[in-house]
Amino acid sequence: MSDIVFRRVVVHGRVQGVGFRDWTKRTARKHGIEGWVRNRADGSVEALFAGSPGAVAGMIEACRNGPPSAAVTSIEQQDAALSDLALRRADEGFSVLGTV
């Protein structure tokens, strides 16, 4: 599994109420990325991306813009682990989760 990277990101700005989670799910699937995305009570969006280094880096870069109605101001990112995938639904490669 050394060719798979796991990154947790928190996206700040106008990212809730603009379809960011659904956009993230569609975009991740197109890039072959597994993981999850959810809104946070502070108004940000959090996601976990698992995939090849290039695909994950590309996904994070795509999040800098997001869907057309979004206005991203910053992205925090950190390494994550395989165990972080446990939050997604068992029958999905990429899940939209509830707000935390």
CYANA upper distance limits for C-alpha pairs under 8 A (distance plus 0.5 A):
  3 ASP  CA     51 GLY  CA      8.43
  3 ASP  CA     52 SER  CA      6.52
  3 ASP  CA     53 PRO  CA      7.69
  4 ILE  CA     50 ALA  CA      7.04
  4 ILE  CA     51 GLY  CA      5.48
  4 ILE  CA     52 SER  CA      5.42
  4 ILE  CA     53 PRO  CA      7.08
  5 VAL  CA     49 PHE  CA      8.45
  5 VAL  CA     50 ALA  CA      6.10
  5 VAL  CA     51 GLY  CA      6.13
  5 VAL  CA     52 SER  CA      6.57
  5 VAL  CA     53 PRO  CA      6.26
  5 VAL  CA     56 VAL  CA      7.83
  6 PHE  CA     48 LEU  CA      7.54
  6 PHE  CA     49 PHE  CA      6.22
  6 PHE  CA     50 ALA  CA      5.04
  6 PHE  CA     51 GLY  CA      7.44
  6 PHE  CA     56 VAL  CA      8.46
  6 PHE  CA     79 ASP  CA      6.51
  6 PHE  CA     80 ALA  CA      5.35
  6 PHE  CA     81 ALA  CA      6.17
  6 PHE  CA     82 LEU  CA      7.40
  7 ARG  CA     48 LEU  CA      6.23
  7 ARG  CA     49 PHE  CA      5.83
  7 ARG  CA     50 ALA  CA      7.15
  7 ARG  CA     56 VAL  CA      8.07
  7 ARG  CA     77 GLN  CA      7.15
  7 ARG  CA     78 GLN  CA      6.21
  7 ARG  CA     79 ASP  CA      5.21
  7 ARG  CA     80 ALA  CA      5.44
  7 ARG  CA     81 ALA  CA      8.30
  8 ARG  CA     46 GLU  CA      7.77
  8 ARG  CA     47 ALA  CA      6.20
  8 ARG  CA     48 LEU  CA      4.92
  8 ARG  CA     49 PHE  CA      6.92
  8 ARG  CA     77 GLN  CA      6.11
  8 ARG  CA     78 GLN  CA      5.92
  8 ARG  CA     79 ASP  CA      6.70
  8 ARG  CA     80 ALA  CA      6.20
  9 VAL  CA     46 GLU  CA      6.14
  9 VAL  CA     47 ALA  CA      5.80
  9 VAL  CA     48 LEU  CA      6.88
  9 VAL  CA     60 ILE  CA      8.30
  9 VAL  CA     75 ILE  CA      7.07
  9 VAL  CA     76 GLU  CA      5.98
  9 VAL  CA     77 GLN  CA      4.81
  9 VAL  CA     78 GLN  CA      7.09
 10 VAL  CA     44 SER  CA      7.07
 10 VAL  CA     45 VAL  CA      6.13
 10 VAL  CA     46 GLU  CA      4.84
 10 VAL  CA     47 ALA  CA      6.99
 10 VAL  CA     75 ILE  CA      6.11
 10 VAL  CA     76 GLU  CA      5.62
 10 VAL  CA     77 GLN  CA      6.98
 11 VAL  CA     15 VAL  CA      7.81
 11 VAL  CA     44 SER  CA      6.09
 11 VAL  CA     45 VAL  CA      5.63
 11 VAL  CA     46 GLU  CA      6.76
 11 VAL  CA     63 CYS  CA      8.08
 11 VAL  CA     72 VAL  CA      7.35
 11 VAL  CA     73 THR  CA      8.31
 11 VAL  CA     74 SER  CA      6.60
 11 VAL  CA     75 ILE  CA      5.08
 11 VAL  CA     76 GLU  CA      7.10
 12 HIS  CA     43 GLY  CA      7.91
 12 HIS  CA     44 SER  CA      5.35
 12 HIS  CA     45 VAL  CA      7.29
 12 HIS  CA     72 VAL  CA      6.31
 12 HIS  CA     73 THR  CA      6.13
 12 HIS  CA     74 SER  CA      5.77
 12 HIS  CA     75 ILE  CA      6.66
 13 GLY  CA     43 GLY  CA      8.31
 13 GLY  CA     44 SER  CA      7.33
 13 GLY  CA     70 ALA  CA      8.15
 13 GLY  CA     71 ALA  CA      6.13
 13 GLY  CA     72 VAL  CA      5.05
 13 GLY  CA     73 THR  CA      5.30
 13 GLY  CA     74 SER  CA      7.42
 14 ARG  CA     18 VAL  CA      8.15
 14 ARG  CA     43 GLY  CA      8.40
 14 ARG  CA     44 SER  CA      8.46
 14 ARG  CA     70 ALA  CA      5.91
 14 ARG  CA     71 ALA  CA      5.39
 14 ARG  CA     72 VAL  CA      6.66
 14 ARG  CA     73 THR  CA      8.42
 15 VAL  CA     19 GLY  CA      8.31
 15 VAL  CA     20 PHE  CA      6.40
 15 VAL  CA     43 GLY  CA      7.83
 15 VAL  CA     44 SER  CA      6.86
 15 VAL  CA     45 VAL  CA      7.04
 15 VAL  CA     70 ALA  CA      5.81
 15 VAL  CA     71 ALA  CA      7.09
 15 VAL  CA     72 VAL  CA      7.19
 16 GLN  CA     20 PHE  CA      7.02
 16 GLN  CA     39 ASN  CA      7.50
 16 GLN  CA     43 GLY  CA      6.91
 16 GLN  CA     44 SER  CA      7.47
 16 GLN  CA     45 VAL  CA      7.64
 16 GLN  CA     70 ALA  CA      8.49
 18 VAL  CA     67 PRO  CA      7.79
 18 VAL  CA     69 SER  CA      6.04
 18 VAL  CA     70 ALA  CA      6.39
 19 GLY  CA     23 TRP  CA      6.54
 19 GLY  CA     67 PRO  CA      7.38
 19 GLY  CA     69 SER  CA      8.46
 20 PHE  CA     24 THR  CA      6.47
 20 PHE  CA     45 VAL  CA      8.38
 20 PHE  CA     66 GLY  CA      6.95
 20 PHE  CA     67 PRO  CA      6.59
 20 PHE  CA     70 ALA  CA      7.66
 21 ARG  CA     25 LYS  CA      6.77
 21 ARG  CA     37 VAL  CA      6.54
 21 ARG  CA     38 ARG  CA      7.10
 21 ARG  CA     39 ASN  CA      8.14
 21 ARG  CA     45 VAL  CA      8.14
 21 ARG  CA     96 VAL  CA      7.02
 22 ASP  CA     26 ARG  CA      6.75
 22 ASP  CA     96 VAL  CA      7.83
 23 TRP  CA     27 THR  CA      6.51
 23 TRP  CA     66 GLY  CA      7.73
 23 TRP  CA     67 PRO  CA      6.70
 24 THR  CA     28 ALA  CA      6.38
 24 THR  CA     37 VAL  CA      7.72
 24 THR  CA     63 CYS  CA      8.18
 24 THR  CA     66 GLY  CA      8.11
 25 LYS  CA     29 ARG  CA      6.70
 25 LYS  CA     36 TRP  CA      8.08
 25 LYS  CA     37 VAL  CA      7.86
 25 LYS  CA     94 PHE  CA      6.75
 25 LYS  CA     95 SER  CA      7.47
 25 LYS  CA     96 VAL  CA      7.53
 26 ARG  CA     30 LYS  CA      6.86
 27 THR  CA     31 HIS  CA      6.94
 27 THR  CA     59 MET  CA      8.03
 28 ALA  CA     32 GLY  CA      6.70
 28 ALA  CA     33 ILE  CA      5.42
 28 ALA  CA     34 GLU  CA      7.47
 28 ALA  CA     49 PHE  CA      8.41
 28 ALA  CA     59 MET  CA      7.26
 28 ALA  CA     94 PHE  CA      7.95
 29 ARG  CA     33 ILE  CA      6.23
 29 ARG  CA     34 GLU  CA      7.77
 29 ARG  CA     93 GLY  CA      8.45
 29 ARG  CA     94 PHE  CA      7.61
 31 HIS  CA     55 ALA  CA      6.60
 31 HIS  CA     59 MET  CA      8.08
 32 GLY  CA     51 GLY  CA      7.44
 32 GLY  CA     55 ALA  CA      7.95
 33 ILE  CA     49 PHE  CA      6.73
 33 ILE  CA     50 ALA  CA      6.08
 33 ILE  CA     51 GLY  CA      5.52
 33 ILE  CA     52 SER  CA      8.38
 33 ILE  CA     55 ALA  CA      7.52
 33 ILE  CA     56 VAL  CA      7.54
 33 ILE  CA     93 GLY  CA      8.32
 33 ILE  CA     94 PHE  CA      7.97
 34 GLU  CA     49 PHE  CA      6.45
 34 GLU  CA     50 ALA  CA      5.58
 34 GLU  CA     51 GLY  CA      6.99
 34 GLU  CA     93 GLY  CA      5.51
 34 GLU  CA     94 PHE  CA      5.48
 35 GLY  CA     47 ALA  CA      7.85
 35 GLY  CA     48 LEU  CA      5.60
 35 GLY  CA     49 PHE  CA      5.48
 35 GLY  CA     50 ALA  CA      6.36
 35 GLY  CA     85 LEU  CA      6.34
 35 GLY  CA     88 ARG  CA      7.01
 35 GLY  CA     93 GLY  CA      6.95
 35 GLY  CA     94 PHE  CA      5.19
 35 GLY  CA     95 SER  CA      7.01
 36 TRP  CA     47 ALA  CA      6.04
 36 TRP  CA     48 LEU  CA      5.85
 36 TRP  CA     49 PHE  CA      7.54
 36 TRP  CA     85 LEU  CA      8.02
 36 TRP  CA     87 LEU  CA      7.96
 36 TRP  CA     88 ARG  CA      6.23
 36 TRP  CA     94 PHE  CA      5.65
 36 TRP  CA     95 SER  CA      5.03
 36 TRP  CA     96 VAL  CA      6.22
 36 TRP  CA     97 LEU  CA      7.29
 37 VAL  CA     45 VAL  CA      7.62
 37 VAL  CA     46 GLU  CA      6.20
 37 VAL  CA     47 ALA  CA      4.63
 37 VAL  CA     48 LEU  CA      7.00
 37 VAL  CA     94 PHE  CA      8.47
 37 VAL  CA     95 SER  CA      6.95
 37 VAL  CA     96 VAL  CA      5.58
 37 VAL  CA     97 LEU  CA      6.51
 38 ARG  CA     45 VAL  CA      6.28
 38 ARG  CA     46 GLU  CA      5.93
 38 ARG  CA     47 ALA  CA      6.87
 38 ARG  CA     96 VAL  CA      6.41
 38 ARG  CA     97 LEU  CA      5.41
 38 ARG  CA     98 GLY  CA      6.33
 38 ARG  CA     99 THR  CA      6.21
 38 ARG  CA    100 VAL  CA      8.01
 39 ASN  CA     43 GLY  CA      7.45
 39 ASN  CA     44 SER  CA      6.63
 39 ASN  CA     45 VAL  CA      5.00
 39 ASN  CA     46 GLU  CA      6.73
 39 ASN  CA     97 LEU  CA      8.31
 39 ASN  CA     98 GLY  CA      7.36
 39 ASN  CA     99 THR  CA      5.18
 39 ASN  CA    100 VAL  CA      7.15
 40 ARG  CA     44 SER  CA      5.87
 40 ARG  CA     45 VAL  CA      6.22
 40 ARG  CA     46 GLU  CA      7.27
 40 ARG  CA     99 THR  CA      5.79
 40 ARG  CA    100 VAL  CA      5.45
 41 ALA  CA     99 THR  CA      7.09
 41 ALA  CA    100 VAL  CA      6.37
 48 LEU  CA     80 ALA  CA      8.17
 48 LEU  CA     84 ASP  CA      8.08
 48 LEU  CA     85 LEU  CA      7.96
 49 PHE  CA     56 VAL  CA      6.76
 49 PHE  CA     59 MET  CA      8.47
 50 ALA  CA     56 VAL  CA      7.18
 51 GLY  CA     55 ALA  CA      6.75
 51 GLY  CA     56 VAL  CA      6.33
 52 SER  CA     56 VAL  CA      6.63
 53 PRO  CA     57 ALA  CA      6.58
 54 GLY  CA     58 GLY  CA      6.54
 55 ALA  CA     59 MET  CA      6.62
 56 VAL  CA     60 ILE  CA      6.73
 57 ALA  CA     61 GLU  CA      6.71
 58 GLY  CA     62 ALA  CA      6.62
 59 MET  CA     63 CYS  CA      6.78
 60 ILE  CA     64 ARG  CA      7.31
 61 GLU  CA     65 ASN  CA      8.24
 62 ALA  CA     66 GLY  CA      6.65
 63 CYS  CA     72 VAL  CA      8.40
 64 ARG  CA     72 VAL  CA      6.47
 64 ARG  CA     73 THR  CA      8.50
 64 ARG  CA     74 SER  CA      7.94
 64 ARG  CA     75 ILE  CA      7.68
 65 ASN  CA     70 ALA  CA      7.56
 65 ASN  CA     71 ALA  CA      7.50
 65 ASN  CA     72 VAL  CA      6.68
 66 GLY  CA     70 ALA  CA      6.45
 66 GLY  CA     71 ALA  CA      8.24
 66 GLY  CA     72 VAL  CA      7.83
 80 ALA  CA     84 ASP  CA      7.12
 81 ALA  CA     85 LEU  CA      8.15
 82 LEU  CA     86 ALA  CA      8.40
 86 ALA  CA     90 ALA  CA      8.44
 88 ARG  CA     92 GLU  CA      7.58
 88 ARG  CA     93 GLY  CA      8.25
 88 ARG  CA     94 PHE  CA      7.28
 88 ARG  CA     95 SER  CA      5.83
 88 ARG  CA     96 VAL  CA      8.29
 88 ARG  CA     97 LEU  CA      7.79
 89 ARG  CA     93 GLY  CA      8.42
 89 ARG  CA     94 PHE  CA      8.41
 89 ARG  CA     95 SER  CA      6.66
